[in-house]
Amino acid sequence: MLLAGWLLVCLVALAQEPVTPTHAMEVANKEYEAGNYAEAAAIYEAILESGLAHSAVYYNLGNAYFKQGDLGRAILNYRRAQSLNPRDSDIAVNLSIARAQTVDKLEAPADEGLANLVQLAEEWLTLSEAMLLALVLWLLMGGLAVATLLRPAVRRWCGLGIGLLGIFLLAGVISMVNRSYREQNYPAAVIVAESIDVTSGPGTSEQYLVEFTLHAGAEVSLIESRAGWQRLSLPGDLQGWVPEMAVEQVKG
């Protein structure tokens, strides 16, 4: 109630002058620096709800939740920030720190060969950047193909270049298809409840067997939704159901 009253006072004050996202960010940052992390988080959330989905806002929101000890929402927002700005070192560092404090240590199996290139593309490029890069590689390959016809003397080197570019193009295409397929069918999500029992069916522990327990910050994939329940998947072929309110998708 106190927080709601504080927000109402702020809204009344802000209503007296034009409110811009920059102004709201400044207010939120000042609240954060003053140690008012809940108030800062509320303003960052309002900025996002207004339609400004920027990596800096998600990053700051993740920091505000981390300072409150809410690992689930901290990791959730760091992941959202990273999806928009995958090469930002500050986001990567803070996400790593938050992950190190989670109770559940979930590790995916290591990839090899071409799969490593696919994973690298996903970690370093947004989907739109990957599409643009694929187009550039395709044009370069076309240029080299023309060069092999016009300049027989460099045919060997052009052939090597086409082969090398083809490997990266293939990795990029696989990455785009794989990422789009996962986002549509197995969206990434984060457990935001402090602790939740994962059951064998869409119901409580009184109705179904408790398979295992997950804690805030556990990163999962969603595979099915049914009447207020989400079926999730984890590394190691683990699956189960949790209440819808206990988990949030990374892609908002």
N, C-alpha and C positions, 0 to 999 in steps of 0.2 A: 504493500500500500504506500509506503514511503517512497519507493522508487517510482511508482505510478504518479504520485503527487509531484515528485521532482520533475518528471518528464513533462507533466502538464504545464508546470510553471515555465519550463524551457520553451515549450511549443508556443505558449502565449507571448513570451518575450520575442521569440523569433518571428512570430506572425506580424510584428510591428515593422519588420524590414524584410526585403527580399532575401530568401534563403537559397544559397547556392551549395552544391556539393562541396566546394572548396571551403566555404565557411563552416559547414557542418563537420568536415574533417578536422578543421582547426579546433573546434569546440571539443570534439571527441578526443583529439590528441592531448589537449590540455587536461581533460578529465583523467586520461590515462597517466600522464606525467604526475598528476596530483595523487595518484594511487586509487582513484575512484574507478576501478576496473569494470564493475557492473554497469555504471552509468555510461562509460565509454563504449562498452559492448552494445548497449541499447541503441546508442546513436549510430554506431557502425552498421548495426542491423537495419536501422531505418534508412540509411543511405543505400544499402543494397536493395531494400524493398522498393525504393524509389526508381530502381532500374539501372543504377550505376554499378555494374558488375565488373569491378577493376581488381587486379591482383593485389594492389596496395591496401585496398579496403579489407579484403579477405585476410591478408597477412596481419594487419593490425588487429582485426577481430580475433584471429587465432591467438595473438599475443595476449589480448585482454582475457580470453578464456583460460589460457595457460596460467596466467597470474592468479586466477581464481581457483586453480586446481582442477579445472574441467578438461581433462585430457581428451575426452571424446570429441567435444566441439572444437578444441584447439587443433587436433589432427585433422578433423573434417575441414576446417577452414584453411589450414595450411595446404591440404590436398587441393582444395578449390583454387587457391592462389597459384599453386604450382602448375595446375592444368592450363592456366592463362599465361603464366610466365615460367616455363620449365627450366630455364637456365639461370634463374636468380639464385645466387649462392646463399643469401640470407634466409630465403624460404627453405632451401634444402637443409641448412644447418639447424634451424629451429624445428623443422619437422623431424630431423634425426634425433634431436634432444628429447622431443615429446615422445617419440616412439620408444626411446630407451627407458622411459619411465612407465610404460604400460605393463600390465600384469601378464597378458597373453603374448607369448613370443611365437609369431606365426611366420614361417619362412617358406617361400615358394621354392620348388626345385630349380637347380642351376640350369641355365641354357647353354647350348654349345653351337658353334658354327654360325650359320646364317641367322639362327635365332638371336644371337648376341647383337647382330646388326639391327635386327628388328626391334629389340629391346632398347638399343641405343637411340634409334630414331624416335621411339615413343617417349623416351626420357628427355630428349633434347629439343624436340620440335612439337609445336601444336599441330592439330590436324590440318589447319589451313596452311601452315608453313610447309608441312610435309607434301601437300598437294602442289604447292608452288615449286618446291624443289624437284618433285617428280617431273613436272612440266619442263623445267630447265634442263634436267638430265636428258629427257627425251629429245629436246631440241639440239643439245650438244651431240647426242648420238647420231641424229640426222645430219648434222653438219659434218661429222667425221665420215659418215657413209658417203656423202657427196665428195668429200676430199679424196677418198679412196678411188673414186671413179675419175676424178680430174687430175690427180697427182699419183700415178702408180708408184713413184719412188718412195712415197711415205705410206704405202698401203699397209705394210707390216705394223708400223707404229700406230696408225689409225685403227687397225684391227685390235691391237692391244687396248687402246683407249676405249673402243666400243665395248670390249669385253668387261673392262673394269667398271665403266659407267653402268653397264647392264647389271652387274652384281648389286651396285648401290640402288639402281632403279627398282630391281626386283625386291630388295629388302624394304624400300620405301613403299612399294605397292602392297606388299604383304602386311606391313605395319598399318597402313591406312585401312585395308580391308579388315584386319584383325581388330583394330581399335573400334571401327564402326560397328562391327558385329558384336563385340563385347558390350559397347555402350547401349546397344539396342536390346540385347538378350541377357547379358549378365552385368548390369551396371554396378560399378564400385560403390561401396557404402562403408560407413563407420558406425560402430556401436557407440551411442551417446548416453545410454543408461549406465549408472555406476556399476551395476552387476545385473546380469540377466541369465535365467536358465534357458537353455536351448532344448526344446522338446521335439519328440519324434513326429508330432502332428500339429496342426494349427489350433492349439488350445493350451490350457494351463497344465501345470504339473499334476493336478488332480485328474486330468483327462488323458494325458499322454505321458510316456516315459521321458524322463530328463536325460538327454544324451550327454550334455556337458554344460559348463557355465562359461560365459564370456564376460569381459569387463570393459570399461570405458576405453576407447581408443583402438579396439580390435578392428582390423580392416578386412572386410568380407566382400563377397559378390552376392547380389540378389538374383534368384532364379525363378521365384514365383510369388504371387500375391493373392491372398484370399481372406476376405472379410475381416480386415483389421490385423492380419498376421502376414509376416514376410518369411519366406523360406530362403535361407542363405546357404552359401557354400564357402568352404575354407580350404586352404592347402592341405593335402593329405586325404582328399576325398571325404572330408567331414561335411555333413549337411544337417540342417535342422530348422526349426521354426522359432521365431521370436515375435513379440508384439510389435506392431507397426511403429509405435512411438519410441521404441528402444533403439531404432536404427534410422540413419539418414543417408540419402544418396549423395555422393560427392558432386555429381553433376546436378545442380539445382534446377 
